Amino acid sequence: MSIQQLVREQCYSFFFLILLTGCFSFQGRSQEENNEAVKKRQRAIFVYNFAQQVQWKNIEDNQFFKIGVLGMDATIYDLQSLAQKRKIQGKPVEVSRFLKADNLRGIQLLYVNNKFKYDINYILKKISGKGILLVTEDYNFNSSMINMVNVGNSFEYEINERHIEKEGFVYAVTLKRYAIRSPQKWKKLYKTLEKDFDEALEKNKEQERLIEDREKEITRQEKTIGDQTKRLHDIEEEVVARNKTIKELWKASGIQKKKFEEKLKIEKELEEGIKEQLLRIQDQEEKIATRNKKIGNQQKILSDQKQEIQKQKEILNEQLSEISTHKKINLYLIILMMLLLLAGVFVYRSYLTKKRLNKELKQKNIAINKQSLELASKNQELEQFAYIASHDLQEPLNTISSFIGLLAEDYKDTFDETGKESLGFIQDASIRMKNLIDALLQYSRLGRGKDIGLVDSNVILRDLKKDLKDVVEKSKASLVIANSLPILEGNEIELRLLFQNLISNGIKFRNKEVIPEIVISSIEITKEGKKYWKFSVEDNGIGIPEKHQERIFAIFQRLHSKDKYPGTGIGLAHCKKIVESHGGEIWLESSEGEGSTFFFTIPG
């Protein structure tokens, strides 16, 4: 074997080692990519399963089930891929992307990943009342409707029942059964994830150290091969020089034998050097073979893992198919049972109706007679109360007011400052008491008027604008009334009082720096087969907190002190009684600091 061949073989061994190292790194990356692909598939399946276990209102009116993905998230491609194979709520699935939370509309489910740093509270506010289920990933515990967290090669999740029920969703029992219910377990999962992440970082660092060691070893081998190549080149030059010398000595007489021995000695030294190089090369080949064997074992392990992942994937697909089939069967059975139950209930109710018809008619006649007697008795009691309030209560109150006036005029100089202040308090209290009695009398008379006729709403509001002219000009209020309001059948005085109270409240209950703006309009609606006129009175006042919105219609209920907003607190109670006596109902929509809108209906 020549020296050039030895050098060439060492170079081949070196490049083969580099190639094997690259293959090993590529195999590691390939395994990680396969695991990540499975994880992405599982994420999409989780989102679809959540949607299948929640019931939307009026979902049958939609042609598609629509999913939104917030931000530049690649999860949208996994959801779109799964949409080609699966339906949700029996409907085809459409998946679209939204870059801002302000543009969310026309979807049933929204997916958000915490890695894009969206504010979850802002998103909840934007989707409130829109019938959108919020599914998030890696957010804090109990911050979303359904929140997922990465655990190893799969996910866990927790649900916020308050957020879900607030939006009117109905969810399956199984969704709650398999969810994480305690924040302690959620924190434990995060700690486990942090530990796994730290271990992965440590393994990555270890692999980097191994790669660095291999690079150093390769560099060292390159240097060794270079030194050996240089040494072999020097030996070749030395052999050529000695051969030349030997030839010259061979030609010379008398010293041929001596030069021949020197030549043999040099050749022996060269032979030993070559043998040493061969031993080194053989040792390196053995090391390369050992490494090849290790790489082969690792490739076999990777192949086994691929086969195992493929088997698990096939099992998962089979389970999903079985679950889908079971759900369809259960749905058909439930529908059949409901139809049979409805048929049985219908037949049974028809039987009971025919059997109890005469009995119920007799009972209703008895109840009507009894109610008539009770109503007559209550009307008589109410008239007696009104008489007592107007005469027996006001008479002593007038006496108290008169004597307080005499004391204040004739003996005020004999009182000190405390006494004068006390007299003032007593006089103010007697005036408030008289106002309360008058308001109570007015409240008792509402709904008893028999003067029912056609009332033009436009005329009432035109007269009210004249009566409230001073108040409107003083507050610089803007009173906007629709061009054509309806003609109603009712008591003109009571309807006038209804509009007057609502307009006055809109002007009175506001911040000092705000100019009042009041808008009045009406539309015609149908409810339970009967036509109504629905009026709205909208203002830009201080608003009413949600927890007090039922309380304000009760008699003498005040939310503010009389010093800040004067009055008896009976105005809205008057409005409620007037509307209900005309066969309608009254309610409001309001947010604190953003104004209020009062709605009421009057039969058309």
Secondary structure, 3 states (H helix, E strand, C coil): CCHHHHHHHHHHHHHHHHHHHHHHHHHHHHHHHHHHHHHHHHHHHHHHHHHHCEECCCHHHCCCEEEEEECCCCHHHHHHHHHCCCCECCECEEEEEECCHHHCCCCCEEEEEHHHCCCHHHHHHHHCCCCCEEEEECCCCCCCCEEEEEECCEEEEEECHHHHHHCCCEECHHHHHCCCCCHHHHHHHHHHHHHHHHHHHHHHHHHHHHHHHHHHHHHHHHHHHHHHHHHHHHHHHHHHHHHHHHHHHHHCCCCHHHHHHHHHHHHHHHHHHHHHHHHHHHHHHHHHHHHHHHHHHHHHHHHHHHHHHHHHHHHHHHHHHHHHHHHHHHHHHHHHHHHHHHHHHHHHHHHHHHHHHHHHHHHHHHHHHHHHHHHHHHHHHHHHHHHHHHHHHHHHHHHHHHHHHHHHHHCHHHCCHHHHHHHHHHHHHHHHHHHHHHHHHHHHHCCCCCCCEEEEHHHHHHHHHHHCHHHHHHHCCEEEECCCCCEEEECHHHHHHHHHHHHHHHHHCCCCCCCCEEEEEEEEEEECCEEEEEEEEECCCCCCCHHHCCHHHCCCCCCCCCCCCCCCCCHHHHHHHHHHHCCCCEEEEECCCCCEEEEEEEEC
